[in-house]
Amino acid sequence: MSKQITLALAFILPVMIQVSQAQNQDSIVIRKMYTEALTNPAGYKSLEYLCTKIGGRICGTAKAEEAVRYVKKLLESMKPDTVYLQPVMVKHWERGNKEIAQIISKKKGKKELHVCSLGTSIGTGDAGITAAVIEVHNFDELRTIGKKGIEGKIIFFNRAADESRINTFDSYGGAVDQRARGAMQAARFGASAVIVRSATTSHDNFPHTGVQHYADTVKPIPAMCVSTNDADLLSAWLKEDPSLKLFMNMNCSNLPEVQSANVVGEIRGSEHPEEVIVFGGHLDSWDIGEGAHDDGAGMIQGLEVLRIYKALGIKPKHTIRAVAFMDEEIAQRGAAAYAEAAKKKGEKHIAGIEADRGGASPWGFSIDAPDPQLNKIKSWKPLFSPYNLWFFEKGGSGVDISNLKKQGSPLIGYVTDPQRYFDYHHSANDTFDKVNVRELELGAAAMSGLVYLIDTYGL
């Protein structure tokens, strides 16, 4: 053996041994995190209380404020270094009485539909609205028909989610614009109201609500969603009787803004307390369900990271911070307030992680960061392979941490199996019983492991 090879081995072997020892230590810590998550049902019990005792909690409502108080108390019971509320002004929209929509056809008779109001919609007034219906599938069709053909009528947006897409988030993304902007666009042509096919890949009788937006320059009109089954029915009836009419009644209303809060808990870093790893999900949810998958599960998984750290006695080098964000569903005021506060404090976020894709089986993480940081996170993939995490790819994160990108922070989205998510999303079907305890716990452990590695090695 040459002298040069001997010298090289003398240098390389100790480094290889150190790397191997570090990887072994990381594996031990991550395994402990999984063991703690899978043998302590604390997070599942917390989610059960949030969903079944408090329930749907759209921002600005009494239920949302009850949820804020509950999560603050829950965080305090974990005994992190700091727990506090971060005030934020939010919109206050109330759904009111159960909505009604009924087809009135001289040929087919009458048929009541499964419907609900879209978020921030105005009401119809006590008398409701009865008008002829025009079915369209995109905004271009509105322009083709024009004001003369639309004025005074109810526009029925009936573009279905593309079921051929493998990732259901892509299916949702291809259909949701008609829900978000349909009323705004139809109002420009004088429509009296809109009814929108639910943005979901499922075929059922659950209407899926969600926020819709008005333009300041156009008079607002009532907007409701209809279940996919009843959207198909309304479309079929229209083909047989194009002159049928629809009766709509909804008494939802927009009220003065109120103060709410993000709920924050953190463990201060032992070496770099001024540098922050933030993680969590949103506390608010739509009011017609229990907000279990969207986003009680993700929010609880974020809190569980702190609990797991405390349970295992791990002292992070950097400050680790869990946030239950308020107002993701309506106007993302909580996200804006958090980013603004971080900017004023001069905080450096070395990473942000958001869980807002439901509580299904973990797949891995979607990484919004430059290639050096992306590749570093990808290099940790073997540490997660024993737990069936395989997805470590470049992609988006989540709206509650998105503002941190302007401050140069790498952002990460926790990714789950998406196939059933939109069966529940924004509907009365989003209830606690739809969340599996082990899937919830596996997600909390996955997030804890990633936080640990970022804290240990930086990005």
VOKOL-320893 format. One line per 4 residues: number of its first residue (from 1); their letters; for each residue x, y negated, z of C-alpha. Coordinates in Angstrom, 2 decimals, padded with zeros to 5 digits, m for minus. Layout:
<pts>
NUM = a = X,Y,Z  ...
</pts>
This chain:
<pts>
1 = mskq = 000.00,000.00,000.00  001.43,m003.37,m000.99  002.18,m006.06,001.52  m000.40,m008.37,m000.15
5 = itla = m003.19,m005.78,000.20  m002.25,m005.15,003.81  m002.43,m008.87,004.58  m005.76,m009.21,002.76
9 = lafi = m007.28,m006.33,004.69  m005.96,m007.78,007.93  m007.90,m010.94,007.16  m011.05,m009.43,005.61
13 = lpvm = m011.74,m006.56,008.00  m012.24,m008.72,011.12  m014.59,m010.96,009.16  m016.57,m007.96,007.93
17 = iqvs = m016.78,m006.61,011.46  m018.02,m009.99,012.74  m020.66,m010.16,010.02  m021.80,m006.62,010.77
21 = qaqn = m021.99,m007.35,014.49  m024.02,m010.53,013.84  m026.43,m008.66,011.56  m026.83,m005.95,014.18
25 = qdsi = m027.58,m008.57,016.84  m030.09,m010.26,014.56  m031.79,m006.93,013.92  m032.05,m006.30,017.66
29 = virk = m033.60,m009.71,018.36  m036.09,m009.46,015.50  m037.10,m005.96,016.60  m037.74,m007.28,020.10
33 = myte = m039.92,m009.99,018.61  m041.98,m007.42,016.73  m042.28,m005.26,019.82  m043.50,m008.18,021.91
37 = altn = m046.02,m009.25,019.24  m047.36,m005.74,018.68  m047.72,m004.81,022.34  m049.20,m008.03,023.70
41 = pagy = m052.64,m008.94,022.27  m052.53,m012.49,023.67  m052.79,m014.14,020.26  m055.70,m011.97,019.19
45 = ksle = m057.58,m012.76,022.39  m056.91,m016.48,021.90  m058.25,m016.29,018.35  m061.33,m014.46,019.61
49 = ylct = m062.10,m017.25,022.07  m061.49,m019.96,019.47  m063.80,m018.28,016.96  m066.57,m016.79,019.06
53 = kigg = m066.79,m019.26,021.96  m066.06,m022.47,020.03  m066.69,m021.51,016.41  m066.65,m023.75,013.35
57 = ricg = m064.82,m027.00,014.10  m064.85,m029.54,011.32  m062.93,m032.68,012.28  m064.78,m035.46,014.08
61 = taka = m067.30,m033.14,015.69  m067.76,m032.07,019.30  m066.60,m028.55,018.40  m063.34,m029.88,017.01
65 = eeav = m062.65,m031.78,020.23  m063.47,m028.71,022.31  m060.92,m026.83,020.21  m058.29,m029.51,020.83
69 = ryvk = m058.76,m029.20,024.59  m058.65,m025.40,024.42  m055.43,m025.24,022.38  m053.72,m027.79,024.63
73 = klle = m054.59,m025.68,027.67  m053.45,m022.54,025.85  m050.09,m024.08,025.01  m049.63,m025.30,028.57
77 = smkp = m050.16,m021.75,029.83  m047.13,m020.67,027.76  m044.97,m023.15,029.70  m042.90,m024.64,026.87
81 = dtvy = m040.87,m027.76,027.66  m043.46,m030.18,026.29  m047.13,m030.14,025.33  m048.87,m033.26,024.07
85 = lqpv = m051.65,m034.61,021.89  m050.82,m036.70,018.85  m053.77,m039.07,018.27  m055.26,m039.39,014.80
89 = mvkh = m058.37,m041.12,013.46  m060.53,m038.77,011.40  m063.67,m038.88,009.32  m066.88,m037.64,010.92
93 = werg = m069.27,m035.76,008.68  m072.25,m033.80,009.99  m074.06,m031.12,007.99  m077.46,m031.57,009.62
97 = nkei = m080.33,m029.13,009.12  m080.10,m026.04,006.93  m080.00,m026.99,003.27  m082.64,m025.87,000.78
101 = aqii = m082.51,m025.31,m002.96  m085.37,m023.78,m004.91  m085.78,m023.02,m008.61  m089.16,m024.06,m009.96
105 = skkk = m089.97,m022.40,m013.28  m093.29,m022.26,m015.12  m092.17,m019.03,m016.78  m090.43,m017.26,m013.88
109 = gkke = m091.98,m018.73,m010.74  m090.04,m019.97,m007.71  m086.82,m018.69,m006.18  m084.92,m019.98,m003.14
113 = lhvc = m081.14,m019.96,m003.44  m078.30,m019.44,m000.95  m076.71,m022.89,m000.75  m074.93,m025.31,001.55
117 = slgt = m073.74,m028.90,001.34  m070.22,m029.73,000.23  m068.11,m031.60,002.75  m068.54,m035.42,002.86
121 = sigt = m071.63,m035.22,000.63  m074.45,m037.64,001.21  m077.94,m036.27,001.82  m080.91,m036.24,m000.50
125 = gdag = m083.26,m038.07,001.84  m086.17,m036.37,003.59  m088.17,m035.95,000.38  m085.36,m034.17,m001.41
129 = itaa = m084.63,m034.28,m005.13  m086.49,m032.43,m007.88  m085.02,m032.65,m011.36  m084.20,m030.77,m014.54
133 = viev = m080.90,m028.85,m014.60  m078.03,m028.91,m017.07  m075.43,m026.14,m016.85  m071.82,m027.07,m017.67
137 = hnfd = m068.44,m025.40,m017.20  m066.00,m028.30,m017.28  m065.80,m032.07,m017.31  m065.34,m032.22,m021.08
141 = elrt = m068.88,m030.88,m021.49  m070.17,m033.84,m019.46  m068.57,m036.22,m021.92  m069.96,m034.29,m024.87
145 = igkk = m073.53,m034.43,m023.50  m073.16,m038.07,m022.48  m075.17,m040.35,m020.24  m078.32,m040.18,m022.32
149 = gieg = m078.62,m036.43,m021.85  m077.46,m036.36,m018.20  m079.09,m039.35,m016.52  m081.51,m038.37,m013.75
153 = kiif = m080.74,m034.66,m014.04  m078.98,m032.20,m011.73  m075.66,m030.96,m013.09  m074.92,m027.28,m012.45
157 = fnra = m071.17,m026.56,m012.57  m070.84,m022.84,m013.26  m067.23,m022.08,m014.15  m066.34,m018.78,m012.47
161 = ades = m062.99,m018.02,m010.84  m060.83,m015.99,m013.22  m060.91,m012.46,m011.81  m058.14,m011.29,m014.14
165 = rint = m055.54,m013.24,m012.17  m053.54,m011.03,m009.80  m053.07,m013.73,m007.17  m056.49,m014.95,m006.05
169 = fdsy = m055.03,m018.34,m005.16  m054.49,m018.83,m008.89  m058.12,m017.85,m009.49  m059.27,m020.37,m006.90
173 = ggav = m057.03,m023.08,m008.30  m058.61,m022.66,m011.72  m062.14,m023.22,m010.42  m061.92,m025.63,m007.51
177 = dqra = m061.77,m028.91,m009.44  m065.52,m028.76,m010.16  m066.19,m028.54,m006.42  m063.75,m031.29,m005.47
181 = rgam = m064.54,m033.78,m008.24  m067.77,m032.57,m009.82  m070.07,m035.06,m008.06  m067.72,m037.93,m008.85
185 = qaar = m067.59,m037.04,m012.54  m071.31,m036.30,m012.93  m072.23,m039.56,m011.18  m070.40,m041.49,m013.91
189 = fgas = m073.07,m040.26,m016.35  m076.04,m040.99,m014.08  m076.70,m037.48,m012.70  m078.99,m037.38,m009.68
193 = aviv = m077.10,m034.54,m007.91  m074.77,m031.59,m008.50  m074.89,m027.93,m007.55  m071.58,m026.06,m007.87
197 = rsat = m070.74,m022.38,m008.17  m068.76,m021.24,m005.12  m065.00,m021.14,m005.70  m064.43,m017.48,m004.91
201 = tshd = m063.66,m014.21,m006.64  m066.29,m012.39,m004.57  m069.83,m011.65,m005.73  m072.16,m012.13,m002.79
205 = nfph = m074.82,m014.35,m001.24  m072.42,m016.51,000.80  m072.10,m020.09,m000.42  m068.53,m021.35,m000.03
209 = tgvq = m068.30,m024.97,001.04  m065.30,m027.31,000.88  m064.47,m030.96,000.59  m065.64,m033.04,m002.36
213 = hyad = m064.59,m036.57,m003.20  m066.37,m039.71,m004.33  m064.97,m042.63,m006.29  m065.37,m046.13,m004.86
217 = tvkp = m066.46,m047.39,m008.28  m069.33,m044.89,m008.72  m072.52,m044.50,m006.71  m072.30,m041.25,m004.68
221 = ipam = m074.75,m038.44,m005.37  m075.62,m035.32,m003.30  m073.43,m032.26,m003.82  m074.07,m028.67,m002.77
225 = cvst = m072.58,m025.27,m003.53  m074.43,m022.10,m004.44  m073.39,m018.47,m003.90  m071.92,m016.62,m006.86
229 = ndad = m074.88,m014.23,m007.04  m077.34,m017.11,m007.15  m075.20,m019.05,m009.63  m075.53,m016.08,m011.96
233 = llsa = m079.27,m015.99,m011.30  m079.75,m019.70,m011.95  m077.78,m019.40,m015.19  m079.90,m016.45,m016.32
237 = wlke = m083.15,m018.27,m015.52  m081.96,m021.34,m017.42  m081.43,m019.22,m020.52  m085.03,m017.98,m020.29
241 = dpsl = m086.50,m021.34,m019.27  m084.31,m024.35,m020.14  m087.04,m026.69,m018.83  m087.01,m025.31,m015.27
245 = klfm = m086.41,m027.69,m012.39  m084.47,m027.47,m009.15  m085.54,m028.82,m005.77  m082.70,m029.79,m003.41
249 = nmnc = m082.97,m030.94,000.19  m080.03,m031.73,002.48  m079.73,m034.25,005.27  m075.98,m034.33,005.85
253 = snlp = m074.41,m037.68,006.68  m071.11,m039.54,007.01  m070.73,m041.21,010.41  m068.17,m043.69,011.79
257 = evqs = m064.63,m042.38,012.18  m063.55,m041.04,015.57  m060.28,m040.30,017.30  m059.04,m036.73,017.38
261 = anvv = m055.56,m035.23,017.75  m052.91,m032.80,016.61  m051.87,m030.48,019.45  m048.10,m030.08,019.83
265 = geir = m045.94,m027.78,021.94  m042.17,m027.48,021.82  m039.10,m025.87,023.35  m036.18,m028.27,023.34
269 = gseh = m032.97,m027.23,021.62  m029.98,m026.43,023.82  m027.40,m027.68,021.28  m029.26,m029.86,018.77
273 = peev = m032.45,m031.11,020.43  m032.74,m033.92,017.87  m033.14,m031.40,015.04  m036.56,m029.77,014.69
277 = ivfg = m038.00,m026.59,013.24  m041.75,m027.15,012.98  m044.35,m024.46,012.30  m048.07,m023.89,012.62
281 = ghld = m051.41,m024.19,010.87  m054.56,m026.29,011.05  m056.98,m026.28,013.95  m060.03,m027.65,012.14
285 = swdi = m062.26,m025.39,010.06  m065.50,m025.51,008.15  m068.61,m025.48,010.29  m070.63,m022.70,008.64
289 = gega = m068.30,m019.89,009.81  m065.86,m019.39,012.69  m062.68,m020.47,010.91  m060.96,m017.14,011.61
293 = hddg = m058.86,m016.67,008.46  m058.97,m020.37,007.54  m057.07,m021.23,009.58  m057.49,m019.95,013.09
297 = agmi = m055.20,m017.00,012.36  m052.35,m019.11,010.97  m052.62,m021.69,013.73  m052.56,m019.00,016.43
301 = qgle = m049.58,m017.30,014.79  m047.70,m020.57,015.10  m048.48,m020.82,018.80  m047.44,m017.19,019.22
305 = vlri = m043.91,m018.07,018.11  m043.52,m020.19,021.24  m045.06,m017.49,023.43  m042.72,m014.83,022.01
309 = ykal = m039.68,m017.04,022.58  m040.71,m017.62,026.18  m041.56,m013.96,026.78  m038.12,m012.85,025.53
313 = gikp = m036.24,m015.65,027.26  m034.69,m016.89,024.01  m033.26,m020.40,024.22  m033.17,m022.01,020.78
317 = khti = m030.26,m024.18,019.64  m032.63,m026.58,017.87  m035.99,m027.86,019.03  m038.73,m025.48,017.92
321 = rava = m042.17,m027.04,017.66  m045.62,m025.55,017.12  m048.34,m027.85,015.78  m052.07,m027.26,015.53
325 = fmde = m052.88,m029.82,012.83  m056.21,m031.62,012.77  m058.16,m032.58,009.62  m056.61,m030.38,006.96
329 = eiaq = m060.00,m029.67,005.42  m061.23,m033.22,004.86  m058.46,m035.79,004.46  m055.21,m034.38,005.93
333 = rgaa = m054.97,m037.23,008.44  m053.21,m034.97,010.97  m050.47,m034.15,008.48  m049.95,m037.83,007.70
337 = ayae = m049.88,m038.78,011.39  m047.31,m036.09,012.17  m044.97,m037.12,009.34  m045.28,m040.80,010.23
341 = aakk = m044.48,m040.13,013.89  m041.46,m038.05,012.90  m040.22,m040.84,010.66  m040.61,m043.47,013.38
345 = kgek = m038.72,m041.29,015.88  m035.97,m040.66,013.36  m036.37,m036.92,013.75  m034.55,m034.56,011.43
349 = hiag = m036.60,m031.53,010.43  m034.28,m028.76,009.37  m037.30,m026.70,008.27  m041.09,m026.70,008.21
353 = iead = m043.18,m023.52,008.08  m046.93,m023.43,007.47  m049.34,m020.51,007.82  m052.58,m021.23,005.93
357 = rgga = m053.26,m018.16,003.81  m055.31,m016.12,006.23  m054.51,m013.39,008.70  m054.08,m010.49,006.26
361 = spwg = m051.00,m008.26,005.95  m047.75,m010.24,005.69  m045.92,m010.28,002.38  m043.15,m012.76,003.18
365 = fsid = m042.41,m016.40,002.51  m042.73,m018.94,m000.29  m039.82,m021.37,m000.21  m039.84,m024.98,m001.41
369 = apdp = m036.17,m025.88,m001.14  m033.06,m026.40,m003.30  m031.28,m023.26,m004.48  m028.59,m023.15,m001.75
373 = qlnk = m031.23,m023.11,001.00  m033.50,m020.81,m001.02  m030.69,m018.32,m001.48  m029.76,m018.44,002.18
377 = iksw = m033.31,m017.50,003.18  m033.34,m014.79,000.52  m030.15,m013.35,002.03  m032.14,m012.55,005.19
381 = kplf = m034.58,m010.34,003.30  m032.85,m007.07,004.38  m033.51,m007.96,008.03  m037.26,m007.97,007.30
385 = spyn = m037.39,m004.90,005.05  m038.09,m002.54,008.02  m041.32,m004.52,008.51  m042.44,m004.32,004.86
389 = lwff = m041.79,m007.99,004.10  m040.64,m008.26,000.51  m041.72,m011.64,m000.86  m038.95,m014.28,m000.56
393 = ekgg = m039.44,m016.50,m003.59  m039.39,m020.13,m004.66  m042.83,m021.73,m004.38  m045.13,m024.04,m002.45
397 = sgvd = m045.64,m024.32,001.29  m048.74,m026.08,002.65  m050.38,m029.49,002.82  m049.86,m030.04,006.55
401 = isnl = m046.08,m030.05,006.20  m045.89,m031.39,002.63  m045.15,m034.97,003.72  m041.90,m033.79,005.31
405 = kkqg = m040.53,m033.08,001.84  m040.19,m036.84,001.32  m037.81,m036.79,004.28  m035.69,m034.08,002.69
409 = spli = m036.90,m031.12,004.73  m036.97,m027.60,003.23  m040.51,m026.25,003.44  m041.75,m022.68,003.73
413 = gyvt = m045.19,m021.12,003.36  m046.08,m017.89,005.14  m047.50,m015.53,002.48  m050.09,m012.80,003.04
417 = dpqr = m051.92,m010.31,000.84  m054.37,m012.60,m001.01  m056.87,m010.09,m002.36  m059.62,m010.54,000.25
421 = yfdy = m058.88,m014.08,001.39  m061.46,m015.75,m000.85  m064.14,m013.32,000.28  m064.07,m015.32,003.53
425 = hhsa = m062.67,m018.75,002.64  m064.96,m021.68,003.54  m067.96,m019.44,004.10  m070.13,m018.06,006.89
429 = ndtf = m068.28,m014.80,006.25  m065.08,m016.21,007.82  m065.57,m014.68,011.27  m063.32,m013.19,013.93
433 = dkvn = m064.30,m009.59,013.18  m062.70,m009.94,009.73  m059.21,m010.35,011.27  m057.21,m007.21,012.01
437 = vrel = m055.24,m007.35,015.25  m052.07,m005.72,013.89  m052.00,m007.86,010.78  m052.30,m010.96,012.94
441 = elga = m049.50,m009.77,015.25  m047.22,m008.77,012.38  m047.56,m012.28,010.98  m046.65,m013.88,014.32
445 = aams = m043.56,m011.65,014.52  m042.53,m012.44,010.94  m042.73,m016.18,011.60  m040.82,m015.77,014.88
449 = glvy = m038.06,m013.85,013.12  m037.68,m016.50,010.43  m037.61,m019.30,013.02  m034.91,m017.38,014.91
453 = lidt = m032.71,m017.01,011.82  m033.09,m020.67,010.82  m032.28,m021.71,014.37  m029.23,m019.42,014.51
457 = ygl = m027.70,m020.14,011.11  m029.33,m023.38,009.94  m030.30,m024.08,006.35
</pts>
